Every structure is written in structure tokens, then in C-alpha cells.
Amino acid sequence: MDIQKIISLVNDVKPYDKGTAIMWTDKYISEQLLEIHINTDINIASRKEESIDKTVRWILKEFGKTDGEILDLGCGPGLYTEKFAKKGYTVTGVDFSQNSIEYAKNRAKQNNLDVNYICKDYLDLDFKDKFDLIIMIYCDFGVLSIEEREVFLKKVYDALKPGGIFIFDALNKYTIDNLKFERNWEFSEGGFWQDEPYLCLSQSSHFLENKAILDQNIIIDEENNYKIYRFWNHYFDGDDLKNIFEKLNFKKVENYQNILENDGLYNDKGVTFYKATK
């Protein structure tokens, strides 16, 4: 094992450096993720059923319409899209995890739901004046780099009908104030990251100037091969988002606190919901 190289990988990370691998498209890991994702009794990868139901009710209250076209970005296995479809809305779900989209398609077929699922990176979408409501849930908005965010929001703006709204959630400073930034390691005979023995070196870091956090996992196998998984996220306050959206000609952006009541990252008052109107 090249110890100096490992030390460099851990210590010399610059904002938005990408990893060498993506877990959402890895066949083995994405299968583990799907199992966790669809378990709505736990707050990992998705929220508990009660939180999802509460969020859907709140979204539809803010939406204010009994019909219309809804786009769910980063829809995963369709936990939210199904609920909108059952209420009679025309729904499209987009996610770049093939496993999640196939699961969602099968569920829609079993439940006789008319949902259009697309397996694609939402940065590559190209809709024009199509949707009344676009949602992005579970703090996915924050994972985008500044450059990606600009591309993404332009696509969201174009995809919305005039007067359409974009609802999403994001981390706030409460999360940072209550988050521990630390390192740890784990040895496994076979687990989440791969089905063969591995060493996992994990580290969480705070990039204050960027209002960004990084979770990094370096997975080393028995031949000393390694993969790096990096997960960036941002935290915002109301003024941050107001400035971002005003530059893109959105009419207004509103924020809502205390929508969630559970414990833990992505599930408590460390998450703020936003509504931006075209």
C-alpha cells in the first residue's frame, strides 16, 4: 500500500474534486442502496414514510392545484412520484440509477400507475414550458457544484410553465453546527461497498468558504487497488438562495422551516424547504 498516496488523497482535496467511482451507477452498490432506499422505516437514503407523507401534503398545499404536470428530479425508486400519481397528477420521474428506475417502473406497472420514468442525468434534460411543478427532495440540490447549479437551474427554469414552481430542500447552518467532522476506518469481509474484503477510510470535512461539506470514502481491496467515493453537499440560508434565483429571473423564492420532525442529517430542522416561482 502506498501510504503517502493515501495521505495525499485524504489531505489534498480541493473543492468539488470528484472521486474515481460513482456508487449510484455501480451494479453491486446500487443494489445495496435500493434495499436501503425502499426501507421507509429508517432515515437512510430516503425519509421515513410519515415524513414522506407529510412532505407530499405540504408540497401539494403549496402547489395549490388539483391537477397538473409534475417532474420529480432524483426520483430514486419512486417514493414520491407514486403518491402524486395516485392523487391524479401527471408525473415524470428522473434518476440516473438504472436499478432505481427499473424498480420504480415495475412498481408503477404493478399498481397500474401512469408514471413516465426516465433513466438519465437531470443535467442532460431538455424540456420547454412543460411542467407546473418540479420537485427535488432529500437535499439533492446541494450536491451540485456552482457550475452545475447554474446549468441545472437554467434547465429547471426552461422546463417550468410560466408561473410554475420549483420546490426543493437543502441543508442549513443548523446541520453544520451539529455535525462532527472526523475520520474513521472500517475493515469488512464483504459489505456495503463490495462483496469481497476491503478497508474503508472515511472522512468528513467542512469547506467554510464554499459553505460545502464533503464525505469521502476510500475503499482499498486485498490487491491494494482503491476507489474514491466523494459526496459533496452545500448548506444555504435564505439570502444565498434569493441571490441565486433572482439572477435567473425567478419571480421570488420563499423558505420554510421545521417541515421535518425526525432526528439526524437530512431529517430534522437542519433542512429548509424552498419554493421558487417562475
C-alpha positions, 0 to 999 in steps of 0.5 A: 500500500502506498501510504503517502498516496493515501495521505495525499488523497485524504489531505489534498482535496480541493473543492468539488474534486470528484472521486474515481467511482460513482456508487449510484451507477455501480451494479453491486452498490446500487443494489445495496442502496435500493434495499436501503432506499425502499426501507421507509422505516429508517432515515437512510437514503430516503425519509421515513414514510410519515415524513414522506407523507407529510412532505407530499401534503405540504408540497401539494398545499403549496402547489395549490392545484388539483391537477397538473404536470409534475417532474420529480428530479432524483426520483430514486425508486419512486417514493414520491412520484407514486403518491402524486400519481395516485392523487391524479397528477401527471408525473415524470420521474428522473434518476440516473440509477438504472436499478432505481428506475427499473424498480420504480417502473415495475412498481408503477406497472404493478399498481397500474400507475401512469408514471413516465420514468426516465433513466438519465442525468437531470443535467442532460434534460431538455424540456420547454414550458412543460411542467407546473411543478418540479420537485427535488427532495432529500437535499439533492440540490446541494450536491451540485457544484456552482457550475452545475447549479447554474446549468441545472437551474437554467434547465429547471427554469426552461422546463417550468410553465410560466408561473410554475414552481420549483420546490426543493430542500437543502441543508442549513447552518443548523446541520453544520453546527451539529455535525462532527467532522472526523475520520474513521476506518472500517475493515469488512469481509464483504459489505456495503461497498463490495462483496469481497474484503476491503478497508474503508477510510472515511472522512468528513470535512467542512469547506467554510468558504464554499459553505460545502461539506464533503464525505469521502470514502476510500475503499482499498481491496486485498490487491491494494487497488482503491476507489474514491467515493466523494459526496459533496453537499452545500448548506444555504440560508435564505439570502444565498438562495434569493441571490441565486434565483433572482439572477435567473429571473425567478419571480421570488423564492420563499423558505420554510422551516421545521417541515421535518420532525425526525432526528439526524442529517437530512431529517430534522430542522437542519433542512429548509424547504424552498419554493421558487416561482417562475 
